[in-house]
Amino acid sequence: MDSEDRFYATLFMGFGIALIWAAKDLAARSQIFYFLLAIFFAGGISRIISALMVEPPNLLFQLLGAVELILPPIFYLWHRRVTLPPPQNYQ
């Protein structure tokens, strides 16, 4: 179990670093940002599949699954809002 926990901790750290890196230049790295959000969302989907096929996990992991399903759409909408060009004034 120790080996697996260390592996996932390293993986999550790398994912977090990649997400922060992509977020520092959203206009230029939007596709990478969307890809990382999709991976995060897919993690939440995999938790649902596991809960349906095996059994629901403890409350902490249920909350983590909810975060994985809720945050990506919020970040996607936020990204779209901050990167859209300003509206043109038609006169």
Backbone as XML, in Angstrom:
<?xml version="1.0"?>
<chain id="A" units="angstrom">
  <residue number="1" name="MET">
    <atom name="N" x="0.822" y="-1.186" z="0.000"/>
    <atom name="CA" x="0.000" y="0.000" z="0.000"/>
    <atom name="C" x="0.869" y="1.254" z="0.000"/>
  </residue>
  <residue number="2" name="ASP">
    <atom name="N" x="1.976" y="1.229" z="0.715"/>
    <atom name="CA" x="2.860" y="2.388" z="0.774"/>
    <atom name="C" x="3.343" y="2.759" z="-0.625"/>
  </residue>
  <residue number="3" name="SER">
    <atom name="N" x="3.751" y="1.762" z="-1.392"/>
    <atom name="CA" x="4.239" y="2.011" z="-2.749"/>
    <atom name="C" x="3.159" y="2.662" z="-3.607"/>
  </residue>
  <residue number="4" name="GLU">
    <atom name="N" x="1.943" y="2.174" z="-3.506"/>
    <atom name="CA" x="0.844" y="2.718" z="-4.302"/>
    <atom name="C" x="0.519" y="4.150" z="-3.878"/>
  </residue>
  <residue number="5" name="ASP">
    <atom name="N" x="0.513" y="4.410" z="-2.578"/>
    <atom name="CA" x="0.239" y="5.764" z="-2.092"/>
    <atom name="C" x="1.309" y="6.746" z="-2.566"/>
  </residue>
  <residue number="6" name="ARG">
    <atom name="N" x="2.555" y="6.328" z="-2.534"/>
    <atom name="CA" x="3.634" y="7.210" z="-3.003"/>
    <atom name="C" x="3.521" y="7.464" z="-4.507"/>
  </residue>
  <residue number="7" name="PHE">
    <atom name="N" x="3.152" y="6.444" z="-5.253"/>
    <atom name="CA" x="2.973" y="6.597" z="-6.693"/>
    <atom name="C" x="1.882" y="7.620" z="-6.985"/>
  </residue>
  <residue number="8" name="TYR">
    <atom name="N" x="0.727" y="7.460" z="-6.346"/>
    <atom name="CA" x="-0.387" y="8.380" z="-6.597"/>
    <atom name="C" x="-0.084" y="9.778" z="-6.097"/>
  </residue>
  <residue number="9" name="ALA">
    <atom name="N" x="0.619" y="9.904" z="-4.984"/>
    <atom name="CA" x="0.986" y="11.230" z="-4.488"/>
    <atom name="C" x="1.868" y="11.950" z="-5.504"/>
  </residue>
  <residue number="10" name="THR">
    <atom name="N" x="2.804" y="11.233" z="-6.085"/>
    <atom name="CA" x="3.677" y="11.825" z="-7.105"/>
    <atom name="C" x="2.878" y="12.196" z="-8.342"/>
  </residue>
  <residue number="11" name="LEU">
    <atom name="N" x="1.988" y="11.328" z="-8.750"/>
    <atom name="CA" x="1.147" y="11.593" z="-9.912"/>
    <atom name="C" x="0.271" y="12.820" z="-9.686"/>
  </residue>
  <residue number="12" name="PHE">
    <atom name="N" x="-0.358" y="12.916" z="-8.518"/>
    <atom name="CA" x="-1.214" y="14.057" z="-8.210"/>
    <atom name="C" x="-0.406" y="15.348" z="-8.129"/>
  </residue>
  <residue number="13" name="MET">
    <atom name="N" x="0.793" y="15.276" z="-7.600"/>
    <atom name="CA" x="1.644" y="16.459" z="-7.538"/>
    <atom name="C" x="1.985" y="16.933" z="-8.949"/>
  </residue>
  <residue number="14" name="GLY">
    <atom name="N" x="2.342" y="16.011" z="-9.814"/>
    <atom name="CA" x="2.638" y="16.375" z="-11.197"/>
    <atom name="C" x="1.430" y="16.955" z="-11.902"/>
  </residue>
  <residue number="15" name="PHE">
    <atom name="N" x="0.256" y="16.387" z="-11.656"/>
    <atom name="CA" x="-0.971" y="16.902" z="-12.238"/>
    <atom name="C" x="-1.228" y="18.326" z="-11.753"/>
  </residue>
  <residue number="16" name="GLY">
    <atom name="N" x="-1.067" y="18.552" z="-10.466"/>
    <atom name="CA" x="-1.274" y="19.891" z="-9.905"/>
    <atom name="C" x="-0.303" y="20.905" z="-10.473"/>
  </residue>
  <residue number="17" name="ILE">
    <atom name="N" x="0.951" y="20.521" z="-10.620"/>
    <atom name="CA" x="1.950" y="21.420" z="-11.199"/>
    <atom name="C" x="1.585" y="21.742" z="-12.642"/>
  </residue>
  <residue number="18" name="ALA">
    <atom name="N" x="1.167" y="20.740" z="-13.402"/>
    <atom name="CA" x="0.771" y="20.958" z="-14.796"/>
    <atom name="C" x="-0.439" y="21.882" z="-14.878"/>
  </residue>
  <residue number="19" name="LEU">
    <atom name="N" x="-1.382" y="21.717" z="-13.971"/>
    <atom name="CA" x="-2.576" y="22.567" z="-13.978"/>
    <atom name="C" x="-2.216" y="24.004" z="-13.638"/>
  </residue>
  <residue number="20" name="ILE">
    <atom name="N" x="-1.365" y="24.205" z="-12.666"/>
    <atom name="CA" x="-0.924" y="25.563" z="-12.317"/>
    <atom name="C" x="-0.148" y="26.175" z="-13.473"/>
  </residue>
  <residue number="21" name="TRP">
    <atom name="N" x="0.738" y="25.403" z="-14.087"/>
    <atom name="CA" x="1.504" y="25.894" z="-15.232"/>
    <atom name="C" x="0.563" y="26.329" z="-16.354"/>
  </residue>
  <residue number="22" name="ALA">
    <atom name="N" x="-0.421" y="25.508" z="-16.675"/>
    <atom name="CA" x="-1.357" y="25.838" z="-17.750"/>
    <atom name="C" x="-2.188" y="27.068" z="-17.389"/>
  </residue>
  <residue number="23" name="ALA">
    <atom name="N" x="-2.540" y="27.205" z="-16.119"/>
    <atom name="CA" x="-3.382" y="28.321" z="-15.691"/>
    <atom name="C" x="-2.639" y="29.654" z="-15.712"/>
  </residue>
  <residue number="24" name="LYS">
    <atom name="N" x="-1.319" y="29.624" z="-15.732"/>
    <atom name="CA" x="-0.554" y="30.872" z="-15.735"/>
    <atom name="C" x="-0.623" y="31.603" z="-17.072"/>
  </residue>
  <residue number="25" name="ASP">
    <atom name="N" x="-0.967" y="30.907" z="-18.129"/>
    <atom name="CA" x="-1.149" y="31.544" z="-19.445"/>
    <atom name="C" x="-2.339" y="30.874" z="-20.127"/>
  </residue>
  <residue number="26" name="LEU">
    <atom name="N" x="-3.526" y="31.200" z="-19.640"/>
    <atom name="CA" x="-4.732" y="30.522" z="-20.103"/>
    <atom name="C" x="-4.981" y="30.702" z="-21.591"/>
  </residue>
  <residue number="27" name="ALA">
    <atom name="N" x="-4.669" y="31.851" z="-22.114"/>
    <atom name="CA" x="-4.931" y="32.087" z="-23.532"/>
    <atom name="C" x="-4.083" y="31.164" z="-24.406"/>
  </residue>
  <residue number="28" name="ALA">
    <atom name="N" x="-2.824" y="31.011" z="-24.065"/>
    <atom name="CA" x="-1.922" y="30.205" z="-24.884"/>
    <atom name="C" x="-2.033" y="28.708" z="-24.581"/>
  </residue>
  <residue number="29" name="ARG">
    <atom name="N" x="-2.434" y="28.369" z="-23.381"/>
    <atom name="CA" x="-2.445" y="26.961" z="-22.970"/>
    <atom name="C" x="-3.855" y="26.436" z="-22.713"/>
  </residue>
  <residue number="30" name="SER">
    <atom name="N" x="-4.839" y="27.005" z="-23.363"/>
    <atom name="CA" x="-6.224" y="26.629" z="-23.085"/>
    <atom name="C" x="-6.499" y="25.163" z="-23.399"/>
  </residue>
  <residue number="31" name="GLN">
    <atom name="N" x="-5.935" y="24.631" z="-24.472"/>
    <atom name="CA" x="-6.190" y="23.230" z="-24.815"/>
    <atom name="C" x="-5.613" y="22.291" z="-23.759"/>
  </residue>
  <residue number="32" name="ILE">
    <atom name="N" x="-4.447" y="22.609" z="-23.249"/>
    <atom name="CA" x="-3.847" y="21.802" z="-22.181"/>
    <atom name="C" x="-4.707" y="21.906" z="-20.920"/>
  </residue>
  <residue number="33" name="PHE">
    <atom name="N" x="-5.163" y="23.123" z="-20.618"/>
    <atom name="CA" x="-6.016" y="23.343" z="-19.459"/>
    <atom name="C" x="-7.291" y="22.511" z="-19.565"/>
  </residue>
  <residue number="34" name="TYR">
    <atom name="N" x="-7.930" y="22.520" z="-20.747"/>
    <atom name="CA" x="-9.147" y="21.725" z="-20.960"/>
    <atom name="C" x="-8.860" y="20.225" z="-20.830"/>
  </residue>
  <residue number="35" name="PHE">
    <atom name="N" x="-7.734" y="19.796" z="-21.361"/>
    <atom name="CA" x="-7.351" y="18.387" z="-21.279"/>
    <atom name="C" x="-7.189" y="17.953" z="-19.820"/>
  </residue>
  <residue number="36" name="LEU">
    <atom name="N" x="-6.517" y="18.777" z="-19.022"/>
    <atom name="CA" x="-6.323" y="18.453" z="-17.613"/>
    <atom name="C" x="-7.660" y="18.439" z="-16.865"/>
  </residue>
  <residue number="37" name="LEU">
    <atom name="N" x="-8.550" y="19.375" z="-17.193"/>
    <atom name="CA" x="-9.877" y="19.368" z="-16.578"/>
    <atom name="C" x="-10.637" y="18.101" z="-16.944"/>
  </residue>
  <residue number="38" name="ALA">
    <atom name="N" x="-10.514" y="17.667" z="-18.198"/>
    <atom name="CA" x="-11.199" y="16.449" z="-18.638"/>
    <atom name="C" x="-10.672" y="15.229" z="-17.888"/>
  </residue>
  <residue number="39" name="ILE">
    <atom name="N" x="-9.365" y="15.169" z="-17.663"/>
    <atom name="CA" x="-8.787" y="14.053" z="-16.908"/>
    <atom name="C" x="-9.319" y="14.059" z="-15.473"/>
  </residue>
  <residue number="40" name="PHE">
    <atom name="N" x="-9.368" y="15.233" z="-14.872"/>
    <atom name="CA" x="-9.872" y="15.360" z="-13.505"/>
    <atom name="C" x="-11.328" y="14.911" z="-13.438"/>
  </residue>
  <residue number="41" name="PHE">
    <atom name="N" x="-12.134" y="15.338" z="-14.409"/>
    <atom name="CA" x="-13.542" y="14.953" z="-14.476"/>
    <atom name="C" x="-13.675" y="13.444" z="-14.673"/>
  </residue>
  <residue number="42" name="ALA">
    <atom name="N" x="-12.839" y="12.870" z="-15.526"/>
    <atom name="CA" x="-12.867" y="11.419" z="-15.761"/>
    <atom name="C" x="-12.562" y="10.655" z="-14.476"/>
  </residue>
  <residue number="43" name="GLY">
    <atom name="N" x="-11.723" y="11.210" z="-13.628"/>
    <atom name="CA" x="-11.462" y="10.582" z="-12.328"/>
    <atom name="C" x="-12.729" y="10.487" z="-11.492"/>
  </residue>
  <residue number="44" name="GLY">
    <atom name="N" x="-13.546" y="11.532" z="-11.538"/>
    <atom name="CA" x="-14.824" y="11.500" z="-10.821"/>
    <atom name="C" x="-15.772" y="10.470" z="-11.402"/>
  </residue>
  <residue number="45" name="ILE">
    <atom name="N" x="-15.801" y="10.362" z="-12.730"/>
    <atom name="CA" x="-16.630" y="9.354" z="-13.395"/>
    <atom name="C" x="-16.183" y="7.954" z="-12.978"/>
  </residue>
  <residue number="46" name="SER">
    <atom name="N" x="-14.868" y="7.751" z="-12.904"/>
    <atom name="CA" x="-14.371" y="6.420" z="-12.521"/>
    <atom name="C" x="-14.757" y="6.075" z="-11.085"/>
  </residue>
  <residue number="47" name="ARG">
    <atom name="N" x="-14.841" y="7.074" z="-10.225"/>
    <atom name="CA" x="-15.292" y="6.816" z="-8.852"/>
    <atom name="C" x="-16.758" y="6.371" z="-8.841"/>
  </residue>
  <residue number="48" name="ILE">
    <atom name="N" x="-17.589" y="6.992" z="-9.695"/>
    <atom name="CA" x="-19.004" y="6.597" z="-9.778"/>
    <atom name="C" x="-19.117" y="5.154" z="-10.270"/>
  </residue>
  <residue number="49" name="ILE">
    <atom name="N" x="-18.357" y="4.825" z="-11.303"/>
    <atom name="CA" x="-18.385" y="3.460" z="-11.834"/>
    <atom name="C" x="-17.986" y="2.467" z="-10.756"/>
  </residue>
  <residue number="50" name="SER">
    <atom name="N" x="-16.936" y="2.782" z="-10.021"/>
    <atom name="CA" x="-16.484" y="1.892" z="-8.951"/>
    <atom name="C" x="-17.559" y="1.735" z="-7.884"/>
  </residue>
  <residue number="51" name="ALA">
    <atom name="N" x="-18.200" y="2.837" z="-7.500"/>
    <atom name="CA" x="-19.239" y="2.776" z="-6.470"/>
    <atom name="C" x="-20.417" y="1.921" z="-6.932"/>
  </residue>
  <residue number="52" name="LEU">
    <atom name="N" x="-20.753" y="2.007" z="-8.210"/>
    <atom name="CA" x="-21.863" y="1.226" z="-8.735"/>
    <atom name="C" x="-21.520" y="-0.256" z="-8.875"/>
  </residue>
  <residue number="53" name="MET">
    <atom name="N" x="-20.279" y="-0.530" z="-9.242"/>
    <atom name="CA" x="-19.887" y="-1.920" z="-9.479"/>
    <atom name="C" x="-19.479" y="-2.650" z="-8.204"/>
  </residue>
  <residue number="54" name="VAL">
    <atom name="N" x="-18.906" y="-1.941" z="-7.262"/>
    <atom name="CA" x="-18.404" y="-2.591" z="-6.050"/>
    <atom name="C" x="-19.282" y="-2.192" z="-4.865"/>
  </residue>
  <residue number="55" name="GLU">
    <atom name="N" x="-19.027" y="-1.019" z="-4.355"/>
    <atom name="CA" x="-19.835" y="-0.442" z="-3.285"/>
    <atom name="C" x="-19.365" y="0.979" z="-3.082"/>
  </residue>
  <residue number="56" name="PRO">
    <atom name="N" x="-20.202" y="1.837" z="-2.520"/>
    <atom name="CA" x="-19.770" y="3.219" z="-2.288"/>
    <atom name="C" x="-18.582" y="3.267" z="-1.322"/>
  </residue>
  <residue number="57" name="PRO">
    <atom name="N" x="-17.630" y="4.147" z="-1.579"/>
    <atom name="CA" x="-16.490" y="4.287" z="-0.656"/>
    <atom name="C" x="-16.906" y="5.079" z="0.581"/>
  </residue>
  <residue number="58" name="ASN">
    <atom name="N" x="-15.950" y="5.299" z="1.468"/>
    <atom name="CA" x="-16.269" y="6.074" z="2.665"/>
    <atom name="C" x="-16.566" y="7.528" z="2.275"/>
  </residue>
  <residue number="59" name="LEU">
    <atom name="N" x="-17.049" y="8.294" z="3.224"/>
    <atom name="CA" x="-17.532" y="9.646" z="2.964"/>
    <atom name="C" x="-16.459" y="10.548" z="2.357"/>
  </residue>
  <residue number="60" name="LEU">
    <atom name="N" x="-15.221" y="10.441" z="2.805"/>
    <atom name="CA" x="-14.150" y="11.285" z="2.268"/>
    <atom name="C" x="-14.024" y="11.100" z="0.764"/>
  </residue>
  <residue number="61" name="PHE">
    <atom name="N" x="-14.011" y="9.865" z="0.317"/>
    <atom name="CA" x="-13.842" y="9.614" z="-1.109"/>
    <atom name="C" x="-15.100" y="9.960" z="-1.904"/>
  </residue>
  <residue number="62" name="GLN">
    <atom name="N" x="-16.246" y="9.909" z="-1.269"/>
    <atom name="CA" x="-17.460" y="10.388" z="-1.930"/>
    <atom name="C" x="-17.382" y="11.897" z="-2.150"/>
  </residue>
  <residue number="63" name="LEU">
    <atom name="N" x="-16.880" y="12.618" z="-1.146"/>
    <atom name="CA" x="-16.713" y="14.067" z="-1.282"/>
    <atom name="C" x="-15.671" y="14.407" z="-2.343"/>
  </residue>
  <residue number="64" name="LEU">
    <atom name="N" x="-14.584" y="13.652" z="-2.367"/>
    <atom name="CA" x="-13.561" y="13.879" z="-3.393"/>
    <atom name="C" x="-14.140" y="13.648" z="-4.787"/>
  </residue>
  <residue number="65" name="GLY">
    <atom name="N" x="-14.960" y="12.632" z="-4.934"/>
    <atom name="CA" x="-15.607" y="12.373" z="-6.219"/>
    <atom name="C" x="-16.511" y="13.523" z="-6.627"/>
  </residue>
  <residue number="66" name="ALA">
    <atom name="N" x="-17.232" y="14.076" z="-5.653"/>
    <atom name="CA" x="-18.090" y="15.225" z="-5.952"/>
    <atom name="C" x="-17.258" y="16.415" z="-6.413"/>
  </residue>
  <residue number="67" name="VAL">
    <atom name="N" x="-16.141" y="16.647" z="-5.762"/>
    <atom name="CA" x="-15.248" y="17.744" z="-6.167"/>
    <atom name="C" x="-14.747" y="17.514" z="-7.593"/>
  </residue>
  <residue number="68" name="GLU">
    <atom name="N" x="-14.404" y="16.277" z="-7.899"/>
    <atom name="CA" x="-13.885" y="15.951" z="-9.233"/>
    <atom name="C" x="-14.942" y="16.132" z="-10.319"/>
  </residue>
  <residue number="69" name="LEU">
    <atom name="N" x="-16.204" y="16.043" z="-9.958"/>
    <atom name="CA" x="-17.279" y="16.227" z="-10.938"/>
    <atom name="C" x="-17.773" y="17.672" z="-11.008"/>
  </residue>
  <residue number="70" name="ILE">
    <atom name="N" x="-17.642" y="18.414" z="-9.933"/>
    <atom name="CA" x="-18.168" y="19.776" z="-9.881"/>
    <atom name="C" x="-17.152" y="20.816" z="-10.353"/>
  </residue>
  <residue number="71" name="LEU">
    <atom name="N" x="-15.908" y="20.710" z="-9.922"/>
    <atom name="CA" x="-14.923" y="21.746" z="-10.250"/>
    <atom name="C" x="-14.593" y="21.879" z="-11.733"/>
  </residue>
  <residue number="72" name="PRO">
    <atom name="N" x="-14.397" y="20.782" z="-12.479"/>
    <atom name="CA" x="-14.039" y="20.977" z="-13.889"/>
    <atom name="C" x="-15.041" y="21.811" z="-14.693"/>
  </residue>
  <residue number="73" name="PRO">
    <atom name="N" x="-16.362" y="21.580" z="-14.593"/>
    <atom name="CA" x="-17.273" y="22.456" z="-15.339"/>
    <atom name="C" x="-17.211" y="23.916" z="-14.880"/>
  </residue>
  <residue number="74" name="ILE">
    <atom name="N" x="-17.035" y="24.127" z="-13.572"/>
    <atom name="CA" x="-16.916" y="25.499" z="-13.068"/>
    <atom name="C" x="-15.675" y="26.160" z="-13.625"/>
  </residue>
  <residue number="75" name="PHE">
    <atom name="N" x="-14.530" y="25.464" z="-13.601"/>
    <atom name="CA" x="-13.290" y="26.026" z="-14.141"/>
    <atom name="C" x="-13.379" y="26.242" z="-15.652"/>
  </residue>
  <residue number="76" name="TYR">
    <atom name="N" x="-14.072" y="25.346" z="-16.340"/>
    <atom name="CA" x="-14.247" y="25.507" z="-17.791"/>
    <atom name="C" x="-15.029" y="26.787" z="-18.078"/>
  </residue>
  <residue number="77" name="LEU">
    <atom name="N" x="-16.151" y="26.959" z="-17.392"/>
    <atom name="CA" x="-16.958" y="28.167" z="-17.607"/>
    <atom name="C" x="-16.193" y="29.426" z="-17.215"/>
  </residue>
  <residue number="78" name="TRP">
    <atom name="N" x="-15.453" y="29.366" z="-16.123"/>
    <atom name="CA" x="-14.638" y="30.500" z="-15.695"/>
    <atom name="C" x="-13.590" y="30.828" z="-16.762"/>
  </residue>
  <residue number="79" name="HIS">
    <atom name="N" x="-12.937" y="29.791" z="-17.275"/>
    <atom name="CA" x="-11.917" y="30.003" z="-18.300"/>
    <atom name="C" x="-12.505" y="30.653" z="-19.538"/>
  </residue>
  <residue number="80" name="ARG">
    <atom name="N" x="-13.653" y="30.162" z="-19.959"/>
    <atom name="CA" x="-14.313" y="30.745" z="-21.137"/>
    <atom name="C" x="-14.620" y="32.216" z="-20.906"/>
  </residue>
  <residue number="81" name="ARG">
    <atom name="N" x="-15.049" y="32.545" z="-19.707"/>
    <atom name="CA" x="-15.411" y="33.931" z="-19.415"/>
    <atom name="C" x="-14.198" y="34.853" z="-19.421"/>
  </residue>
  <residue number="82" name="VAL">
    <atom name="N" x="-13.092" y="34.402" z="-18.835"/>
    <atom name="CA" x="-11.932" y="35.292" z="-18.732"/>
    <atom name="C" x="-11.129" y="35.358" z="-20.025"/>
  </residue>
  <residue number="83" name="THR">
    <atom name="N" x="-11.334" y="34.429" z="-20.934"/>
    <atom name="CA" x="-10.549" y="34.452" z="-22.170"/>
    <atom name="C" x="-11.336" y="34.920" z="-23.389"/>
  </residue>
  <residue number="84" name="LEU">
    <atom name="N" x="-12.642" y="35.118" z="-23.254"/>
    <atom name="CA" x="-13.418" y="35.632" z="-24.386"/>
    <atom name="C" x="-13.034" y="37.076" z="-24.648"/>
  </residue>
  <residue number="85" name="PRO">
    <atom name="N" x="-12.984" y="37.454" z="-25.933"/>
    <atom name="CA" x="-12.662" y="38.855" z="-26.221"/>
    <atom name="C" x="-13.779" y="39.761" z="-25.724"/>
  </residue>
  <residue number="86" name="PRO">
    <atom name="N" x="-13.447" y="41.001" z="-25.362"/>
    <atom name="CA" x="-14.498" y="41.900" z="-24.880"/>
    <atom name="C" x="-15.488" y="42.211" z="-25.994"/>
  </residue>
  <residue number="87" name="PRO">
    <atom name="N" x="-16.754" y="42.462" z="-25.645"/>
    <atom name="CA" x="-17.754" y="42.757" z="-26.667"/>
    <atom name="C" x="-17.431" y="44.060" z="-27.390"/>
  </residue>
  <residue number="88" name="GLN">
    <atom name="N" x="-17.758" y="44.082" z="-28.660"/>
    <atom name="CA" x="-17.530" y="45.277" z="-29.466"/>
    <atom name="C" x="-18.677" y="46.251" z="-29.258"/>
  </residue>
  <residue number="89" name="ASN">
    <atom name="N" x="-18.354" y="47.521" z="-29.207"/>
    <atom name="CA" x="-19.392" y="48.543" z="-29.119"/>
    <atom name="C" x="-19.803" y="48.916" z="-30.526"/>
  </residue>
  <residue number="90" name="TYR">
    <atom name="N" x="-21.045" y="48.642" z="-30.835"/>
    <atom name="CA" x="-21.574" y="48.984" z="-32.156"/>
    <atom name="C" x="-22.298" y="50.312" z="-32.060"/>
  </residue>
  <residue number="91" name="GLN">
    <atom name="N" x="-21.824" y="51.264" z="-32.844"/>
    <atom name="CA" x="-22.450" y="52.581" z="-32.827"/>
    <atom name="C" x="-22.821" y="53.022" z="-34.203"/>
  </residue>
</chain>
